[in-house]
Amino acid sequence: MSEKFAMTRRRTRMVLVENSLHVTGAFVSALAIAEALREQFECEFVLPATTTLKQRVESAGFYCHTLPMSEIGRSWPRLLRYVPVLLVNTIRLRYILRSRHTDVLIINDYYNLLGFMVKVTGWRGVLLTYVRLMPFKQQRLLNRVWTNLALWSSDSVLAVSQAVVAQLQASHKVRVLYDPMDFSERHPSTVYVQNEGPVQCLYLANYIAGKGHSHSLQAFSQAYGQNPALRLRFVGGDMDLEKNRVLKASLKLAAVQMGLGDVVTFDGYSNDVELDIKRADIVLNFSESESFSHTCLEACAFGRPIIATRCGGPEEIIEEGVTGLLVPVADVEAMTMAIVALAGDALLRQRMGEAGRRLVRERFSSQAFVAGFERLTNTSTSTVAPC
């Protein structure tokens, strides 16, 4: 077999750049993408040198490179450091792409400028840039720069929801591609049979400002006054950031001051989200802004009703009154009413959970993602020369 013919038969090689230091929704999505494409693509990761996620990627069977990434910040030291680090990382990433004969480069969020930099310095492969944040929620000037650079340099800009598309500049390059999910289950699901006993609410989110923890606590306090069988469990990490630790401590103090110390618990990062969800009766997500929402998707997938805010992505996952309930952002009264309604009706929770399990498997399967991704890259690669 000639070398030329052998090269035409090899699998497409893909490098995925993800700049998370700890487990985030973006990282979970990146790993899910690599898992879904494992049979069709040879996938490798590029992570920050200081990340805690390298072992997790390698244990999943993917080769992992690291770069000393640095995000832009407001302090002068970070601003001064950003440009030289970006230049050095551009050179290093170009070397990785060339040495690994990479066909497709995925940048897992648009504010990471490495994709733009390797393109402007001559790399000729396919560049796909994800938008995983709601652009209007970011700094206006920087956001305009980031999105314009992504649109100029990328073969396609991938929005994770229609809510994100609505906030992007109109362009033929913008496509919606929902993240894949592995719907295999390791734990049995509890069947609801009666209205008796504690009703466990789960709030699954890292302790980050804007994720709606305080609204959840306020709404739960009011709902608990009407239904003492309610319980609330917060689960999430602080990502080793002081501001997040302060937030978690303030929530604990507020719970005690509300007289909820015995019925509200605060746990750290979970290694088994499926089990956490299946131990709950109701899942809550009262975030101020979500481009998508893995919490909502996983709650439905594992058969639990979800109450979430109308903050973007959740509205494309939840069918109001069918798989869960949607409430306005920051509307504590509406949150309270929704919690009370679901807590008092076990059969309704069961029906919603079953409907959610069925509907998300139809809309967000790995097979649908792979088909969409292959159409996208086949279209792009037909006009792009190999690197």
N, C-alpha and C positions, 0 to 999 in steps of 0.2 A: 504494500500500500504506500503510495507516495505521500510525502510530507504534506503537500498541499491538500490532498484528499483527507488525510487524517485531521488536519486543522478544521476542515469544514464539518467534521462529524463530532468534534468535542462539544461538551456541554458549555453553555454560555456561562462566563465567569462574572461574578458580581461581588462588589465590595460595598458594605453598608457602614456608613459613618454615623455613630450615635455618641452624643457628648454627655450622657447622664453619668453622674458619679455614684448614684444610688438607684434603687428600683423606683422607676416612675412609669406612668402610663406610656410614655414614648418608648422607653426601653422594652416594656412588655410587648408593645406593638412590633418593634424591630425584631425581637426574637420570634414572634409569631409569624412574621413575614418570612424570615429565613427558614423556619420549620415548614411552612406551607410550600415553599419553593425548592425544598431540598432535593426532590427527585428531578427537577427540570434544570436547576442552576447549581453551579459550584459557588457557594457563598462564604465570604470571609467578613470579619468585623474589624472596624477601627474604633477604638475607645480611648478615652483620656488616660494618661499614664497613672493618674491618682484614683481611678475608678475602683469601686468595690465589686464590679460586675464581671471582671475578666474570667474568673474561675467558673462562674455560672454559664457564660457563653461557651467556654471550652468543654465543660461537662455536657453541654448539649451537642457537642460534636463539631463545633465550628472553630476554625483557626482565627486567632485574635491578634491583631497588631495594636500597638499603643502609640499615642502621640501626646506631647505635653500641651494639651489644649488649654486655652484660656478664653473665657467669655468676656465680652466687653462689660465694663462696670462704670459706676459713677465716680469712683475715687480716682485721683490722679495716678497713683501707682498702677492701677489696673488699666487705665487708659493708655499710659505710656508703654506698658508691657504688651498690650494687645497686638499692635501692628507688627513688631518684630517677631513675636511668636507665630502670628499668622503666616508670615513670609517663610519662616523656617518649616512650619508644618506643611505648607504648600509644596515645598521642595521634597519633603519626606513622603507626602502622599503621592506626588507624581512618581517617585521611585517605586512605591508599592504598586501603583496601578500598572506601571510599565513592567516591573519584574514578575508580577502575577498575571500578566496578559489579560487585564481586566476589560470586559466588554461594557458592563453597566455599573455606574456609580450611583448609589442612593444616599442622599443627604437627608437625615431623618427629621430635620426641622429647618425652616427657611432662614433663621437668623444665624446659622452656621455658614460662614462665607467660604469654606474650603472648596465647595463645589464650584462656585463662581471663580475662585482663584485658579484652580487647575484648568478650567476651561479657557480663561483669559490668557493663560500661559501656554496654551497649545494642545492640551489633551483632547483627543478626537473621539473618545467613546461616548456612550449614551449617559446623559446626566438626568436623573429624576430627583426632584426636590419636593419633600413633603411639607405641607403646612398643617401643623398639629395644634396651633394656638389660634384663638380668635384674634385676627389682626387688629381690630379696633380697640382691643384691650391693652395693646402694647404702646410704647412711646411713639407718638404720631410721626415725628421726623424720622427716627430710626426705622420704624415700620415701613415707611414709604421707600426708604433706601433699600431695605432688605427685600421687600417684595419685588421692586423693580429689577434689582440685580438677579433675583431668582428667575423672573420671567424672561429676562434677556439671555441668561446663560443656559437655562435648562431646556432639555428636549420636551419635558412635560413637568408641570407643577401639579402635584397630587394633593387634592384636598380630601380630608378624612370625613367630610360631611357636606351637605348642601348649605348648612349654616355657615361654614367657612367660605364656600364659594361666593355667597352673598356679600362677603366683606372683601373680596379680592377684585382687582381690576379685571374687566372683561378681556378675555384672551382665549384664542383657540388652543393655547397650551394647557389651560387649566382643565383638569379632569377630576371627577369624584371617584375614589376607589376606597371602598370600606375595608377596614382592617379585617384580616381573617381571624377565626377563632377555632381552636381545637375543642370540639364538643364532647370528647371522651370524658367519662366520669369514673372516679375511683371510689366514691362513697355513695351508699344508698340514700334515697330521698325519703324524708318523713312524710307520711300522709296525714292530712288534717282530718280529724273525725269529730271534734267537739270544740266548744268555746271555753272550756274550763282550763285552768292553770295559767302560768305566766305567759305573756306574749312578748317575745324577744325581738326588739328592734336592733338592727345592725347599721352602724355608720362606718363605712369602709372608705377611708381616705387618709392620706398623709396629713400630718398636722401643719397645714400651710394656710396662711391668711387668704381669704376668699373662697375657701372650700365649704363654707357654710356651717361649720361646727357650732358656733354660738347660736345661730338660728335654730339648729336642730335641738340644742339643749333647752332653749326657751320654749319651743313648741312641745317638746316632750314633757317639760314641767307642767304646762297647761293640760296636756292630754292625760298625764298621770293623775292630775286632780280629778279627772272624770272617770278614769279606769285604773285603779291601783294594781291591776294585774300586769301592767306594762313594765318592761325592763329595757334599758338602753345600753348597748355596748359599742364603744368607739374602738376601732382597730386601724392602726396606721403607724408609719415611721416618722421620725423627726429629721431624717436625712443628715444627722450630725450638725445641724445648724442651731445656733443659740436662739434665734428668733422663733424657731419652731418649738424648741423646748419651752420657751417662755409662754407661747400660746397654749401648749398642752397643760402647763402648770396652772395657767389662768382659768382654763376650762375646769380643771379638777376643783379649784377653789370655788368657782361659781356653782358647781354642782353641790358642794357641801353647804354653801350659803343658801341654796334653794331647798335644802333639806332632802337632797336626792342621793346622799352619799352611799346609801345601802342598795340603791336600785340602778345606779349608773356606774359603769366600769370603764377604765381607760387602759387599753392594751397597746403593745407596740406592733412593729411590723410582723406580718403573718407570712408563713411559708406555705400555708394551705388555705387559700382563699375559698376554694370549693367547700371545704369542711365548715369554714366560718359562715358562709352563706346558708348552707343546709342546716346549720344549727339555729338559724334565725327564722322568724316568722314573717318579718317585714324588713326590707332593705331601704335605707334612706340616702338621698343625695341632694343636698340643698345648696349646691355650689352657685356662685355668682356667674360663672361663665365656664362652659365646657364645649370644646370643639367637637368632641364625640362623647364617650363615657364608657370606659371598660367596666366600671362598677355596674352601670345599668345593664350592659350587655351580659355580664356574668350572672347578675341576679336573675335575669330572665332565663338564661341558658340553664341554670341550675334549679329552676322551678320555683322562684320566690317572687312575690309581687314587689314592685318598686314604687316608691313615692319620690319624685324628683322635681326640680325646678325647670321652668321653661327658659333655659339658659343657652339654647343652641342644640348641641348634639343629642341630648336625651329625647328631644321631640321626634327624632328620626328613628329611635329605638323603641320607645314606649307607645303603645296604642292606648290612648286615654280611655279608662273604664274597662279595657279589655285585658291588658297585661300589667297595668298599674295606674297610678294617678299622677297628674301633672299640676303643679301649683306655681303661682307667680314668684319671681325672685324676691327674697326678703319678706315675704308675706307670712308672718308667723301664725296669724289666725287661720289662714288657709292650710298651712302645714299641720296645725293642731287638729283641724277638722278632718283632714285626710287620715292622720294617724288614728284618731278615735274611730273613724268609719271602718278601717281595715282591721283594727284590733278587736272590734266587736263582732266580726263576721268571719268565722273560720272557713266556711264554705266558699265565700267570695275570694278569700286569699288562695284557696286551693284552685278555684277556676282560673284566676289570674295567673297563678304560677304555671299551670298546665298550658295555658294559651301562650305565655311568654316562651316557654320551652319549645313549643312547636314553631312559633313565628320567627324567632331569631335563627333557628336552624334553616329556615327557608331563605332568609335574606342575607345572612352573614357567614355562609359556609366557606371553608377553605377552598373548595372547588370553584366557587364563584369568583373568589379573589384570584386564584391562579389563572383562570380563563381570562379575566380582565387584564391581568398583568402581562400575560403572554401576547394578547392583542396589542397592548401598548408598546411593548418592547419590539415586537416584530415590525410594527409600523415605523418606529423610530430608527431601528437599526438598518432598515432598507435604504436609508439615505445618509448613513454615517459610516465613514471609513473606519477600519480597524485601527486600534491604537498602535 
